[in-house]
Amino acid sequence: MEITSSHASPVLADPAPASKGRLGGVHTSLLSASSPPRKKLVKDFNLEVASEDFDTAYMSWMLKYPSALRSFEHIIDQAKGKKIAIFLDYDGTLSPIVNDPDCALMSDDMRSAVKNVSRHFPTAIISGRSRDKVYDLVGLTELYYAGSHGMDIMGPISNSGSSDHPRCVKSTDQQGKAVNLFQPAREFLPVIDEVFRTLVESTKGIKGAKVENHKFCASVHYRNVEEKNWPVIAQCVHDVLKGYPRLRLTHGRKVLEVRPVIDWNKGKAVEFLLDSLGLRSCNDVLAIYIGDDKTDEDAFKVLLKSNTGFGILVSSIPKETRAFYSLKEPSEVMEFLRTLASWKETEDSDKYQSPV
């Protein structure tokens, strides 16, 4: 598959900090004082900018990363005659980002859209949450699930090399169907559990902090922590990790994540699942990965490098990314999935009705 682009797509990176109190040479207090009340200030790249300026920046960004909805005809041109596989993040992609992770629920309409697209294409959820948790949230037996950023995969039984991996074992899913269970970080289970309990204890005095055990990684959420206490919670996590050289710290959307030091990520999970589906070595595959987080960049990068598909970044603010297209929010993801399924249904119907 050849997809041309006029832009380079560096890996998503944190922006450089701006000088406090200044924006483009203008002091922010003057900007605030001179702005009409209807001009709401929003945050972007750690700068405070007027909403009109933000809209201009976002539209400029979309010239580099066009809407997957507006570019749908181009996407379909690339998809014709190819085997499509769909990969989806959960939080911020299928469900909104909310203050309490336990309340990040996908709507029934979104669930219906995902179920419908899975009728036509192999579909997998790849989440930072535990595999069991994301399965409970999604509740669709038609999908494949990968939790802990791909370190816990339940995929199809296949004759490919992935089934022979020493970390791959035969298992059954919730319906008793035979599946492959792949857990490359299995040896880290005891230490992750130990770190989780330590983090719960060390952060219990920080109001708003929430620690979650995702089986093969632990997450410390600080979305509800007062900003003045962010350095405190970061220091707590750092101090705990000093005693665990085989664990590393990564940073997501208002969350610090403790993960094993292994060469595995969401991009590796995509490769494993494509292999399990018998699609990785095919020249006629088009893999589409939709996600909103830094951890999804590993998957975008794999598809870009292998030229076997593309990423779609879900974001309402400009970000540098390895994705090729963008969608603004989960509602647009739902519309894209519906449109994709509808296109496939029409194509199949046309083939069925065509004279031999």
C-alpha positions, -999 to +999 in steps of 0.1 A: +000+000+000+014+034-010+002+064+010+019+096+001+022+126+024+037+160+023+046+159+060+070+142+083+055+126+114+078+125+143+070+105+174+046+123+197+067+143+221+060+166+250+062+202+240+091+224+252+080+246+281+071+281+273+081+312+293+056+318+320+032+347+315+041+354+278+025+344+246+042+354+213+058+383+230+025+395+246+021+392+283-009+369+291-023+393+316-027+419+289-042+393+266-067+383+292-076+419+301-081+430+264-101+399+254-139+401+251-157+378+276-168+354+248-131+346+241-125+316+263-090+306+270-080+270+263-048+251+268-026+239+239+010+229+241+012+244+276+003+279+263-028+299+269-042+311+236-075+327+226-100+303+212-099+319+177-061+313+176-066+278+188-091+271+160-066+284+135-038+262+149-061+232+148-072+238+112-036+242+102-027+209+119-055+191+101-039+200+068-011+177+079-033+151+095-066+153+076-099+140+090-104+103+083-141+111+077-135+138+051-108+115+036-129+084+036-131+081-002-093+082-004-091+055+024-115+033+005-095+037-027-066+023-007-087-005+008-102-019-023-091-055-029-073-056+005-080-075+037-088-050+063-080-054+100-092-029+127-073-021+159-088+002+186-076+018+218-103+021+245-100+052+267-103+084+247-111+064+216-142+043+223-150+061+255-145+097+267-117+107+290-133+112+324-120+121+359-127+086+373-113+058+351-141+035+364-167+057+348-151+056+313-180+037+298-186+033+261-221+041+249-245+015+235-243+032+201-205+029+201-207-007+212-231-014+183-208+004+158-178-017+170-198-049+169-210-041+133-176-034+120-163-067+136-188-086+115-169-075+084-133-072+096-112-089+123-112-063+151-090-061+182-090-038+213-055-029+225-056-010+258-034-001+287-061-015+310-060-051+321-074-074+295-102-087+318-112-051+326-114-039+290-133-070+281-158-062+308-161-026+296-166-035+259-185-068+264-183-081+228-173-117+223-166-111+186-134-092+192-098-100+202-084-083+233-050-071+243-045-056+277-016-040+296-004-022+264-003-055+245+015-076+272-016-097+277-031-109+244-060-133+237-059-139+200-070-165+174-055-200+171-035-200+139-009-220+120+015-190+119+047-187+138+030-167+166+014-199+179+049-214+184+062-186+206+074-199+239+052-174+258+021-185+239-002-210+255-035-225+244-065-213+264-102-207+260-122-175+260-154-166+279-175-188+254-152-217+257-136-211+222-100-221+218-076-192+217-040-183+221-030-165+253+003-146+249+019-129+279+055-119+273+058-103+307+044-132+328+074-134+350+068-098+362+033-106+377+046-108+414+067-077+412+039-056+396+016-067+423+041-058+449+047-023+434+010-017+431+005-023+468+035-001+476+022+027+454-013+025+470+003+029+504+028+057+494+001+078+476-028+074+501-021+108+516-024+126+483-060+137+477-073+127+443-046+101+435-058+068+422-036+037+417-048+008+394-033-027+389-035-036+352-019-070+358+013-064+338+016-027+346+004-003+374-010+031+368-010+062+390-037+087+380-033+123+390-061+139+370-080+147+402-049+158+421-043+195+427-016+208+403+005+220+432+008+183+443+018+169+409+056+170+418+048+153+451+031+123+434+058+121+408+084+120+435+065+092+453+064+071+422+101+078+415+111+068+450+092+035+448+108+026+415+143+031+428+142-004+442+130-020+409+156-017+381+136-040+358+107-016+358+103+016+339+081+047+341+061+061+312+038+091+311+003+091+296-027+115+298-026+126+335-013+092+344+021+077+354+025+040+343+049+015+357+058-012+332+083-040+328+116-033+309+109-056+280+109-050+242+071-050+239+045-024+232+012-018+213+031-019+180+045-054+188+010-064+198-003-053+164+024-074+146+016-104+168-022-102+161-016-097+123+006-127+124-020-147+143-046-137+118-024-148+089-021-113+076+014-101+085+031-115+055+003-105+031+008-078+005-030-072+003-036-062+040-047-028+052-045-024+090-062+006+106-053+015+141-073+042+160-060+056+192-055+088+212-025+082+235+013+084+234+014+046+238-006+043+205+023+059+187+042+026+187+014+010+167+012+040+143+050+037+138+048-001+130+021+004+104+039+034+088+073+016+087+059-017+073+036+001+048+008-022+058-017+004+070-020+036+089-029+052+122-057+076+130-051+099+160-081+109+181-073+144+193-091+177+197-057+196+200-027+196+176-001+169+184+029+156+165+022+120+156+030+090+134-006+087+125-017+096+090-052+108+097-071+123+126-105+122+143-115+148+168-133+128+195-150+094+201-182+104+184-162+108+152-146+074+158-182+059+160-191+077+127-160+064+110-167+028+121-203+031+110-192+045+076-166+017+071-191-010+079-217+006+056-192+008+028-184-029+032-220-039+033-227-020+001-196-035-016-206-071-006-242-065-018-229-052-052-207-083-056-236-106-048-259-089-073-234-086-101-240-112-129-214-139-132 
